[in-house]
């Protein structure tokens, strides 16, 4: 595990705008910050809607958005395309009498990069001794996001 990694390959940009009519506009953009040279796969954004939200109407230009009955929102992007920036936008309806959100959601982001170790780990030499057969000496790298949180 690598903690506090400085060169995260993606960025997540959430925006919340409140209207006077009791609705909240939400917009989330995900893009490539540092291109690792390999495709970034299995990108997903999850967040819990606040309790004061009565309904959510969310859509995206890439991937699929699901809002579950327990107010958990899941945006599955998959592979980030090179030609456009995936974005999710929509509106949240607040309870009657609520003028603004008191709690802003924290976004949990997941991604995977095959063939790259963002930590910089490299294997220079690998020796096997006292083995009857000759094993394959290779190295495969995989970067998985772990716990990547974005505050809004």
C-alpha positions as CSV (number, residue, x, y, z in Angstrom):
1,X,0.0,0.0,0.0
2,X,1.1,3.5,-0.8
3,X,-0.4,6.2,1.3
4,X,-0.8,9.9,0.3
5,X,0.1,9.3,-3.3
6,X,0.9,12.6,-5.0
7,X,0.4,11.7,-8.6
8,X,-3.2,10.3,-8.7
9,X,-4.0,9.7,-12.4
10,X,-7.5,11.1,-12.3
11,X,-9.3,14.2,-11.0
12,X,-12.8,14.5,-9.6
13,X,-14.5,17.9,-9.6
14,X,-17.8,18.1,-7.7
15,X,-20.0,21.3,-7.7
16,X,-23.2,21.9,-5.7
17,X,-25.4,25.0,-6.4
18,X,-28.4,25.8,-4.3
19,X,-31.5,27.5,-5.7
20,X,-34.0,29.5,-3.7
21,X,-36.7,27.2,-4.7
22,X,-35.5,24.3,-2.6
23,X,-33.6,22.4,-5.3
24,X,-29.9,21.7,-5.5
25,X,-28.0,21.4,-8.8
26,X,-25.2,18.9,-8.7
27,X,-22.4,18.4,-11.3
28,X,-19.5,16.0,-11.1
29,X,-16.7,15.8,-13.7
30,X,-14.1,13.1,-13.9
31,X,-11.0,13.3,-16.1
32,X,-7.4,12.2,-16.6
33,X,-4.9,14.4,-14.7
34,X,-1.6,12.5,-15.2
35,X,-1.8,10.0,-18.0
36,X,-0.1,6.8,-16.8
37,X,0.3,5.6,-20.4
38,X,-2.2,2.8,-19.9
39,X,-6.0,3.0,-20.0
40,X,-7.8,3.8,-16.7
41,X,-10.5,1.1,-16.2
42,X,-13.3,0.4,-13.8
43,X,-13.9,4.0,-12.8
44,X,-16.8,4.4,-10.4
45,X,-18.0,7.2,-8.2
46,X,-20.3,6.4,-5.2
47,X,-21.8,8.8,-2.7
48,X,-24.5,8.9,0.0
49,X,-27.2,11.5,-0.5
50,X,-28.1,13.6,2.6
51,X,-31.2,12.7,4.6
52,X,-32.9,16.0,3.7
53,X,-33.0,15.0,-0.1
54,X,-36.4,13.7,-1.1
55,X,-35.6,12.8,-4.7
56,X,-32.8,12.9,-7.2
57,X,-32.8,13.2,-11.0
58,X,-29.3,12.4,-12.2
59,X,-27.9,11.7,-15.7
60,X,-24.5,11.3,-17.2
61,X,-22.9,11.7,-20.7
62,X,-20.9,8.5,-20.2
63,X,-21.7,5.5,-18.1
64,X,-24.7,4.8,-16.0
65,X,-26.1,6.4,-12.9
66,X,-28.2,4.5,-10.3
67,X,-29.9,6.0,-7.2
68,X,-30.8,3.2,-4.8
69,X,-33.7,3.3,-2.3
70,X,-31.3,3.9,0.6
71,X,-30.2,7.2,-1.1
72,X,-26.9,5.7,-2.2
73,X,-25.9,7.0,-5.6
74,X,-23.6,5.0,-7.9
75,X,-22.1,6.3,-11.1
76,X,-20.3,3.6,-13.1
77,X,-18.1,5.1,-15.8
78,X,-15.9,2.2,-16.9
79,X,-13.0,3.3,-19.1
80,X,-12.4,7.1,-19.3
81,X,-12.6,8.1,-23.0
82,X,-9.9,10.2,-24.5
83,X,-12.2,12.4,-26.6
84,X,-14.6,13.7,-23.9
85,X,-14.8,14.3,-20.2
86,X,-17.3,12.2,-18.4
87,X,-19.8,14.3,-16.4
88,X,-22.8,13.6,-14.3
89,X,-25.4,16.3,-13.6
90,X,-28.8,16.7,-12.2
91,X,-31.0,18.1,-9.5
92,X,-31.7,17.1,-5.9
93,X,-35.1,18.0,-4.4
94,X,-34.9,19.0,-0.7
95,X,-37.5,18.6,2.0
96,X,-40.1,21.3,2.4
97,X,-38.7,24.2,4.5
98,X,-35.0,23.3,3.8
99,X,-33.2,26.3,2.2
100,X,-29.8,24.6,1.9
101,X,-27.9,21.4,2.5
102,X,-26.4,21.1,6.0
103,X,-24.2,18.1,5.0
104,X,-22.4,17.8,1.7
105,X,-21.7,14.3,0.3
106,X,-18.3,12.8,0.2
107,X,-17.5,11.0,-3.0
108,X,-15.8,7.7,-3.0
109,X,-13.9,7.0,-6.3
110,X,-12.6,3.7,-7.5
111,X,-10.4,3.0,-10.5
112,X,-7.9,0.4,-11.8
113,X,-4.8,0.8,-14.1
114,X,-3.3,-2.5,-15.5
115,X,0.4,-2.7,-16.2
116,X,1.5,0.4,-14.2
117,X,2.7,0.7,-10.6
118,X,2.1,4.3,-9.6
119,X,4.2,3.8,-6.5
120,X,7.3,3.5,-8.7
121,X,8.0,-0.1,-7.6
122,X,10.3,-1.9,-10.0
123,X,11.9,-5.3,-9.9
124,X,15.4,-5.3,-11.2
125,X,16.4,-9.0,-10.7
126,X,14.5,-12.1,-9.7
127,X,16.4,-15.3,-9.0
128,X,15.0,-18.8,-8.3
129,X,17.3,-21.5,-6.9
130,X,16.9,-25.2,-6.5
131,X,13.9,-25.6,-8.8
132,X,13.7,-28.6,-11.2
133,X,11.8,-26.6,-13.9
134,X,12.5,-23.2,-15.2
135,X,9.7,-20.8,-14.1
136,X,8.4,-17.8,-16.0
137,X,10.2,-14.7,-14.7
138,X,7.9,-11.8,-15.3
139,X,6.3,-8.9,-13.5
140,X,2.8,-7.6,-13.8
141,X,1.8,-4.4,-12.2
142,X,-1.7,-3.3,-11.2
143,X,-2.8,-0.1,-9.6
144,X,-6.1,-0.1,-7.7
145,X,-7.5,3.0,-6.0
146,X,-8.2,1.6,-2.5
147,X,-9.9,4.4,-0.5
148,X,-10.0,7.6,-2.6
149,X,-12.4,10.2,-1.1
150,X,-13.3,13.6,-2.6
151,X,-15.1,16.2,-0.4
152,X,-17.6,18.4,-2.0
